[in-house]
Amino acid sequence: MTGLDFSFYNWDLISNFVLKGLYFSVMLTVVATIGGVLFGTVLALMRLSGKKWLDVPATIYVNGMRSIPLVMVILWVFLLAPALIGRPIGAEVSAVITFIAFEAAYFSEIMRAGIQSISRGQVFAGQALGMTYGQNMKLVILPQAFRNMLPVLLTQTIILFQDTSLVYAIGAYDMLKGFEVAGKNFGRPIEAYLAAAVLYFVMCYALSWGVKRLHKKIAIIR
């Protein structure tokens, strides 16, 4: 520890190198969460529809994505997408597409479990009122399911934020990349990676603590 240069930790490090990467990491997390939840909800409804022509493709997609390492999917999209559309799409766009597609598989399982946690009596009550399947899901089931799933969804979002560091594989400028560039520029890679680890820990621990508080609050309301 005596060899560490603590003067490396200053505002210039944050403003010149880290903030840009932090912005992209947060943006990617928010966009991937929103897109993943929307796409995941569609996949969950397909799997719960009881129709094979909807259930089978959704099951194959979800199980397939959950069986492949995320970094491999990132590389696939980055390398194959330009060949399919005939032009490069950039590391940032590749990362957004990958995370939405990949996280949808995980959010789908959370959504499916949340929907199944609602008692069948609620479903039958909606049907008795003459609601269609879509109306029943939109007005009765999904609002209750979202409240039940909220802590789990937020926990998965924290994991997603941690996984954004994998975009280094395609050269996207995320928060970890910012620390890496600073470490190389100033010849202090150990200090840079140590600072990155501390910042990731503080942010994720604070978010996890907030999710636990929310979970207790929701439990009390129930």
C-alpha positions, 0 to 999 in steps of 0.5 A: 500500500505504501507504493500507492499515489493517493494524489491520483484521486482528485476531481480532475480524474472524475471530471475528465475521465469518469463522468463521461463513462458514468453517464453512459453506464447509467444511460445504458442501465436505464434504457436496458431496464425499460426496454428489457422490462417491456420486451420481457413482459411480452415474452412472459405473456407469450409463455403464459398464453397457453398457445404453443405457437407463442409459448415455444419461440418465447421459451427457446429465446429465454432459455437460449439467452440465459444459457449464453455468457453476456460478453459473448452476446455483446461480441456477436451483436458488435461483429455480426450486426454490421454484416447483416445491415451493411454498415457499422452501428458503433459500440454504444448502439451495439451495447444498447441492443445487446443489453435490451435483448439479453436482459429481456430474458431475465426480466421475462422470468421475473415477470412470469413469476410475478404474474403467477403470484397473483391468485387465480381468483383475480383472473376469474373476477376479471373474466366474470366482468367480461374483460378480454385476456389483454384487458385483464392483464393490463387492468387487473393482473400486471399492476398487482404483479409489478408491485410484487416484483418491484424489489426483484426488478430493482435488484436485477437492475443493479446486477445490470449496472454491474454488467455494463462494465463488460462493454469494455470488450467492444471498446465502449466508453463506460465508467470502468473504461474511464478509470482504465484510460486515466490509469494508463494516462497517468501510469497508475493502473492499480490506483485506477482499478482500486478507485473503480472497485470502490465506486462500484461497491459504494453505488451498488451497496447504496442501491441494494440498501434502498431496495431492501428498505423498499421491500420492507415497506411493501411488505408492511403495506401488504 
